[in-house]
Amino acid sequence: MAGVRWLRVVPGSVLVLVPVVVAATTWSALVANHPLYPLLLLAALLVGLWLVVSGARADTPPKPGAIRTILRWAAAAGAIGLAAMLFWLKPFVATPVALDALNADGPVTVTDTRSETTYEPAAPPKAGLVMYPGARVDPRAYAVLATAVAEQGYLVVVPKCPLDLELLCIDAADEYVTDEIPWAVGGHSLGGVAASNYADTHDTVDGLVFWAAYPVADLSDRDDLVVASISGSEDGFSTPQDIADRKDLLPADTTYTEIEGAIHAFFGDYGDQPGDGTPTISREEAQAQIVEATVALLESLAAAP
């Protein structure tokens, strides 16, 4: 064992362990959503296996030298850092309630691919909504809410972004927004930032919906944009104070709906989120209000000349 190169074996073992754990706990999300993350996990697994095998089979000790030693330690630290990043990117997987809604028979036609999920009403849609998911949230987690909105006669599209990080696909709405019907963009949490950035740079959308989110860009002079902010009073991430502090970035006629007792994770169905608040209302009651406020904005777009 004197020839074992531990600076290969240890980080290699970590690179093998992380993809195995992630795949075992989030498999359904890995095979259903954007392929970049599982491809990175596979690459890490293969590199890790090579490091373990080559390090364990070494029949001579590594060559001495300060520079070589520093480079070996740096490579080992980089490998472990990569594994840590990949583990942090592990998604919050959609719950069975969301998956049941995704596959349910009903008036809404659901088409789920690795690039987006569309929820199409039975009649020609009156307006459309591109809804960006929250960071690291399985896009399928919005099936209950999206279906309920689509049942009211609106086309809903939930894009699936690389690594489930919506800032990496801000322009995803370009593929769906047309001039045939009015369109709004919206987003949950970080997805709301992506949606607001899209609205800031595209005058092709008529509405903007925030779910437990707030803007970074200044949209206060956009009198051509109908905006709705829907939030929860017990949200541990996008707190009521956070929403209030950004009001100056939105048009003066923005509609604010604070759902009493709702938390951040109620804006999707992906289980508990560490650091979130404690709800004092049921998920079903909160989501009914989220749908009502969202449909109200879309109705205003559909009714506009």
N, C-alpha and C positions, 0 to 999 in steps of 0.2 A: 504493500500500500504506500510505500515511500514515494512512488512515482505519481500518485494521484494529485491532480492539479485542482485544488479545492476552489480556486478562483474561477474555475469553469463549472465544476460540479454544483456548487451551491447556487449561483445565480441561474444556472441551467435548470436546476430542480424547481426553483421558484417560477421560471418561465413555463415549465411544464404544468405545475400545480395550478396556476391561475386560470389558464384556459379550461382545464378539467373541471374546476369548481364552478366557473362561470357557466359552462355548458350544462353542467348537472342541475343548476338552479334556475337557468333562464332559457332553456332550450327552445321552448315554443316561440319566444320573441326572436331568438337568433335566426330561426328558419323562416320567419314571417316578414321581417322588416329589412331595412337597407343592408346590403351584403358587406359593406366595408368593415364593420366591427367583427363579424365572424371570420372574415378573411385575415384580419390582423391577429385575431386569436390563433388561427391556424398557423400563421407565420411564426408567431411567438412559440407555439408548441414545437414546431419543427426545429427552430433555432435552439430551443431549450434541450431537446433530445440530442442534438448534435453536440452541444456543450457537455452534457452529462456523459455521453458515450466517449467523446474524445478526451475528456478529462479523466475518466475512470480508467481508460485503457492506456494512458500515457506510461511508457516504460522508462522514461528518463525525466528527471526534474526539469523545471523550466530554466531557461538560460538566465544567469544572473545579470544584474545591471540595474542601476537606479531608474533610468528612463523606462526600461522594460517593465519594471515593477510598478511604476506609477501608471503606465498605460494599462497594465493588467487590472489594477485596482479600479481605474476609471471605467474600463469596459465592464467590470463586474457591477459597479455602482449603477452604470447606465442600464444594464440589463434588469437589475432589480427595480430601478426607477420606471422602466417601461412596463414591467409587470404590475407595479403599483398603479400606474395610470390606467392600464387595461382593466384592472379590477375596479377602480373607481368608476369607470364608464359602464359598469354592469347596470343594465336597465331595471327600472321598476316595472315588473311584468303585469300585464292586464289580468284582472281577476276573472274567475269563472263567470261572474255576472256580465262583464263586458264581452267575453267571448261568446256567451249565449246570445247576446244582442247582435253580435256580428254575424251569427249564423242563423238567426231566427227567420222564420217565414212570416211575411207581412207585406204591407203596402209599399215599403221602402226596399228598393233594389240595392243591395250592398255588393260592391266589387272591391275585393281586397287583393292588391298586388304588393310586390316588394318596394314599389316607389310611392304608392298612395292608396288610400281607401276612399272610395266615393260612396255617398249615400244619396240615391236618386229617388225623388218622390214619384208616385204613380202618374200624376198629371205633369204637364210641362212646368218646369220650375218658374216661380215668380221672381226669384233672385238667387244669388249664389253666395256661399261663404267658404273661404279657404281658412281653415283653422290649424295654426301651427301648434304642435304639441309642446309640452314643457320639456326642459332639459332632462335627458336620460329616462324619459317616460315612454313606455311602449305605446306607439300611436294607436294601437287597438283599444287602449284604455278609454278612449272617448266614444266608444260605440253607442253606449246608452244615450248620452247627450246628443250626439250627432243624429242618431235615428229619430229621437224625439223632435228635433228641429226639422228634419227632412219630412216627417209626417205632417208638418204644417204647410208643406208645399215648397220647400226650399232645398236646393242642391247644396250638399256639404261635401267638401274635399279635405281630407286630412293627409298632408304630405308626409312622407317618411324620409327623414334627413340623415345624412352620414353621421354615424356615431350618436344618433338621437340628440344632436346639438343643432338647434334651429338657426343659429347665427352662421352656420356653414351652408345654408340653403335659403337665404333670405329671398332670392328671386324665384323660388319654386312656384309662386302663384302665377308667374308668367305663362305657365303651361295651361292654366285653366281659365283665367280671366278673359272674357270676350265682351264685345259690345252688344251681344244679343239680349242680355239681361243685366240688371244692376248687380254689382258685386261688392262684397265686403271682405276684408281680411281680418283675422283675429288670432288670438293666441293665448295659451295658458302659461303663466310664469315667464320663463325666458322666451317662450314662443310669442308672448305679447310684445316683447322688445323687437323680435324679428318682424312681426306684423306691422308695428309702428314705423320701423325703418323702411319697410316696403312702401307703406302709404306715404311716407315722407318723400320718396323718390319716384313715385308713380302716381299720376293723376288719373289713371284708368280705373281706380277703385272709388266707390262712392261712400263706403262705410268702414268703420274700424271698431272692433270689439275686443275689450280686454277682459280676460278671465283671470282674476287674481294676479294682475300684472299692471305695469305702468310704463310709460314711454321713456326713452332716453333722448330722442330727437325732439326739437321744439316744433309742435304742430299748432301752436296757439293762433296762428294767422290763417289756418285752413278753414275758411268759412264754407268751402265746398264739400267738407267731409263731415258725415254724421258719425258721431262717436258715442260709444256706450262703455262705461267702466263698471264691471260687475265684480264684487269682492266679498270676502267673508270677514265678519267682525273678530273672529278668533284665529285668523290666519297667522301662522308663526313665521312666514317668509315675506309675503307681500302684505305687511301690516296696514291697518287703517291709517297710521301716521305716514307710512310710505306713500300711500295713495294720495293723502292730503298734501304732502310736500311736493307732489308733481302736478298738481292741478294747474299751475301756471304754464305747463307745457302743452295743455290741451285747449281746444276751443272753448269759449265761454259757455256755449250751449250744450256742452257734453252732459249726457245723462249718467248720473251716478246711482248705482244700486248696491247697497251694502246689505248682505244677507246675514241677519242676526244669528249668531251661533255657528256659522259655517267656517270651515278650515280650508287650507290650501289643497289637501288631497281630495276634497269633495268635488273638485272641478274635473275629475276623471275617476276611473275605477282601477286603481293600481295598488291598493292596500295603504298601509300607514307609511308616512314619510318622517324619518327621524328629524326632530327639531320643529315639527308642526305644532299648532295649538291644540287645545282640547275642545271638541265640539259640544255645543249645547242644543243641537238640532239634529235630526236624522239626515242621513245622506240623501234619502229619497225626497224629503221636504226641501232640502237645499237645492238639489238638482232640478226640481220642478220650477223653482224660482230662477235658476240660471237659464233654463230653457225659455221661460216666459220673457225675461229681459232681453235675451238674444233675439227671439222671434219679433219682439217689439221693434227692434232696430231694423230687422230685415223687412218687416211690414212697411216701415216708413220709406225704405228704399223702393219697394215695389209700388207704393202708392204715388211716388214722385213722378212728375211729368217726364 
